[in-house]
Amino acid sequence: MDYVRKETIRLVSNLTTKELDFNLDQFGNSIGTLLLHCAALEFNYQVETFQNIQNVKKRLALYEYAMPGKMILRRVIGNEIYF
């Protein structure tokens, strides 16, 4: 997972906010949404595996619109890559 994370960051680190927010059509998700979705899945894995994460509810709210079922709402916009 560490390798995939590093490679993903390397590949997207120079994207602008406009590029992160771009949607090809009404059916797809933006790169920003997909990246936050990956972060949400990683966070969920950590909570399920270690069950020792501080401020779980506060951090979970950060990932709300990157979860399945809510990604279509397109609320992940206007953030820079290190959001």
TAVEN-V538532 format. One record per pair of residues at least 24 apart in sequence whose ideal C-beta (glycine too) atoms are under 6 Angstrom apart, sorted by the first residue. I is the first residue (numbers start at 1). GAP is how many residues later the second one is. If there is no record, write none. Layout:
BEGIN
i | gap
I | GAP
I | GAP
END
This chain:
BEGIN
i | gap
13 | 68
15 | 66
17 | 63
21 | 56
29 | 42
32 | 44
32 | 47
33 | 38
33 | 43
36 | 30
36 | 40
37 | 29
40 | 26
40 | 27
END
